[in-house]
Amino acid sequence: MVTRKEVAQKAGVSPSTVSRVINNNGYVTTEARERVESAIAELNYIPNQAARNLRMKSYKQIACLTPSITNSFFSEMFVGIEEAALEKGYSLSLYNITKERLNYLKQVLEGPYDGIILLAPYEIGNVIKLNSGVQKKPLSVYWDRQEEIKTPHVFVDLIKVMTNSVEHLIEKGHKEIVFLGHYFENAYGNPRYEGYKLAMDAHHLPVKEYYKKFIAMYQDKLTTGYDEIKSLLENGQSFTAVAATNDLLAAGAMRAIIESGKKVPDDISVIGVDNIELAKIVTPTLTTIDIPKREIGKMLVQQLLDQLHNEMKIETKIESEGRLIERESVKKH
């Protein structure tokens, strides 16, 4: 393996001059720089990035914590994070953090990372608790709860998102609307259900007990949506629309409806949230609320880099708006 000393000998300069060229730090004459760069190319010298980062007290690495690596919502957000991080010269490590894996948090927080991006708002208490003290790392959070936090974050108002979703169904004449989504038992409430309830109450529509199809944490997937709506149909429960809290649940619900012999949207309409790629290719295509996931990912990286470099290129709190995407799964009732 070629060493920095060998590059210096080849270029006829000191090792410290080679270091200044590599790190682009300090004065080097144009002639000396060209000799060093020529020697690096000729000898195929590859700098030890890890050692360089340690000397600069920077690992050039970011840890990203997500509650689900299989949910397209988070994977699309991660694409934006990856694009922005790599563009700025940072590498990424992705960790799937669930209730069963909370013991991993300490290991991540003590790892070789300059900062952390958290995509699981309900775990922020654990992260901040473990991330306190001398070794505190910069943190940027995807946040979708109503409570204010001091940590830099990109905020999506899920109450507003879900209210808009249900309002769209009501505008189409639907009154019997099933809520299909998480039931949270924590200090941060249940914004998706709150949005659903606000819309129903505003139009004086009853929320029957069987309309509330709550699912367990981390179970917002195709099969869960299918199973929950299938059980309603098998029990002969009456409803004309399903307001799902994400597109995976919505797509599963559509499958159950079609299998039962009914049609979407002629018999039962379905709306989702997120606008993942799947929403564009299911049959019928899914009406949903778009959340700009890739853009959110890029903003999270910039918030983190602002902290690392003591800059203020963007705000420490940014609200990202949802947008209705009308497709084929909702019709006038």
NORQUIGI-V216634 format. One record per residue. PHI is phi in whole degrees, 0 to 359 (NA if undefined). PSI is psi in degrees with one decimal (* if undefined). OMEGA is omega as a letter, one per 30 degrees, with the letter a starting at -180 (none if undefined). Layout:
PHI,PSI,OMEGA
PHI,PSI,OMEGA
//
This chain:
NA,130.7,a
290,136.5,a
255,165.9,l
296,-34.0,l
296,-39.4,l
293,-37.6,l
297,-42.3,l
298,-43.3,l
295,-41.7,a
297,-39.5,a
274,-11.6,a
73,35.3,l
228,178.0,l
276,155.9,l
303,-31.8,a
293,-32.6,l
293,-40.5,l
301,-42.6,l
298,-41.6,a
295,-36.8,l
293,-47.3,a
297,-43.6,a
273,-4.6,a
52,47.6,a
224,114.0,a
100,163.8,a
280,134.0,l
219,133.6,l
296,154.9,a
301,-41.9,a
297,-46.3,a
296,-40.1,l
299,-43.5,a
296,-38.7,l
295,-41.3,l
295,-46.2,a
297,-37.4,l
294,-40.8,l
293,-40.4,l
300,-44.7,a
293,-42.8,a
293,-39.8,a
272,-5.7,a
56,46.6,a
282,131.1,l
245,113.8,a
299,147.3,l
281,95.8,a
296,-36.8,a
297,-46.5,l
295,-39.5,l
299,-44.1,a
295,-37.8,l
296,-40.7,l
296,-33.4,a
271,5.1,a
56,39.3,l
215,135.4,l
265,-15.7,a
56,37.0,l
227,143.8,l
236,136.9,l
261,132.8,l
243,122.9,a
254,126.1,a
230,148.8,l
279,-10.2,a
201,122.6,l
269,-8.4,a
262,-19.4,l
284,122.7,a
298,-25.8,l
302,-48.5,a
283,-33.8,l
292,-35.3,l
290,-36.0,l
295,-38.7,a
295,-32.3,l
301,-44.3,l
296,-40.3,l
298,-46.6,a
297,-45.5,a
301,-47.9,a
291,-39.3,a
293,-47.8,a
296,-36.1,l
300,-32.3,a
266,5.4,l
87,18.4,l
252,142.0,l
263,164.6,a
233,146.9,l
237,131.9,a
252,129.0,a
237,133.0,l
267,104.7,a
255,117.5,l
235,177.7,l
303,-36.5,a
285,-11.7,a
242,19.9,a
298,-23.9,l
293,-16.4,l
287,-22.7,a
303,-46.8,a
300,-41.0,l
297,-41.3,l
293,-45.5,a
294,-23.4,l
265,2.0,a
280,177.5,a
278,64.4,a
236,141.8,l
283,-29.1,a
195,174.0,a
229,138.6,l
247,126.2,a
248,122.4,l
255,10.4,a
238,88.1,a
304,-35.3,a
288,-6.2,l
258,4.2,a
298,-34.8,l
301,-43.9,l
294,-40.1,a
293,-48.1,a
296,-38.9,l
299,-44.6,a
281,-19.5,a
263,19.2,a
267,166.4,l
96,-164.0,a
298,-36.6,a
270,20.7,a
302,134.1,l
252,148.4,l
302,144.7,a
222,136.9,l
229,138.4,a
233,136.7,l
280,120.2,a
236,127.2,l
227,30.4,l
248,160.9,a
281,-26.3,a
295,139.4,l
283,141.1,l
231,154.1,a
275,-21.9,a
296,137.1,l
306,133.9,a
204,158.7,l
251,123.1,a
254,133.4,l
240,121.3,a
280,92.9,a
290,-23.9,l
297,-47.1,l
296,-42.7,a
301,-48.0,a
287,-34.4,l
300,-45.1,l
297,-37.8,l
298,-50.3,a
290,-37.3,l
302,-37.7,l
297,-42.2,l
295,-42.0,a
295,-40.2,l
299,-27.4,l
275,5.0,l
96,6.5,a
276,137.8,l
236,-26.6,l
259,89.2,a
243,122.3,l
274,134.7,l
267,125.0,a
236,103.6,a
180,-173.4,a
295,151.0,l
244,113.0,a
264,134.2,l
244,74.9,l
207,-179.9,a
290,-14.3,a
264,5.1,l
73,-167.1,a
229,80.7,a
299,-34.8,a
295,-46.4,l
292,-37.1,l
300,-40.1,l
295,-42.4,l
301,-48.3,a
294,-39.0,l
301,-44.8,a
294,-43.7,l
297,-45.2,a
296,-39.3,a
299,-27.1,a
253,13.3,l
57,40.0,l
260,134.3,a
290,147.1,l
250,92.9,a
291,154.7,a
301,-38.7,a
283,-10.5,l
292,-25.0,a
271,91.7,l
261,85.1,a
277,140.0,l
242,161.4,a
285,157.6,l
304,140.0,l
68,13.6,a
249,22.3,a
277,75.9,a
222,174.0,a
305,-49.8,a
295,-33.6,l
293,-45.3,l
300,-40.6,l
297,-50.7,a
297,-42.7,a
294,-44.0,a
284,-33.1,l
300,-40.1,l
295,-37.7,l
296,-44.7,a
293,-40.3,l
293,-28.2,l
273,1.1,l
71,23.3,l
287,142.2,a
266,127.1,l
199,153.4,a
247,-9.5,a
206,154.5,l
237,123.7,l
257,99.5,a
268,148.6,a
275,-6.7,l
206,169.5,a
288,-29.0,l
295,-46.2,l
298,-41.2,a
297,-44.0,a
295,-38.9,l
295,-39.8,l
298,-42.3,l
299,-40.8,l
298,-43.3,l
296,-41.1,a
296,-46.5,a
294,-41.1,l
297,-29.0,a
284,-5.1,a
98,0.2,l
265,166.9,a
246,144.8,l
251,120.3,g
255,6.2,a
303,-42.2,l
262,-44.7,a
223,128.1,l
269,153.5,a
222,135.8,l
230,145.4,a
241,-169.5,l
218,138.4,l
125,-44.0,a
62,55.2,l
281,169.4,a
304,-36.5,a
304,-34.2,a
299,-25.7,a
274,-15.3,a
242,-10.8,l
292,161.5,l
240,119.6,f
290,161.8,l
296,149.9,a
266,125.0,l
289,134.8,a
203,172.5,l
257,118.3,a
283,130.3,l
244,122.7,a
287,80.9,a
295,-46.2,a
296,-40.5,l
295,-38.4,l
299,-43.2,l
302,-42.9,a
293,-39.1,l
294,-36.2,l
298,-40.8,l
296,-44.4,a
296,-39.1,l
300,-40.8,a
292,-43.8,a
294,-33.7,l
302,-40.3,l
290,-40.7,a
294,-34.3,a
250,11.6,l
54,44.7,l
248,176.5,l
215,63.3,a
282,-31.3,l
225,167.8,a
291,157.0,l
280,-14.3,l
229,120.7,l
234,129.3,l
262,127.0,l
254,126.1,a
271,145.8,l
274,159.4,a
218,129.8,a
292,129.9,l
244,107.1,a
274,124.7,l
233,-128.4,a
249,-4.8,a
270,0.1,l
233,133.2,l
223,165.1,l
295,133.9,a
261,*,none
//
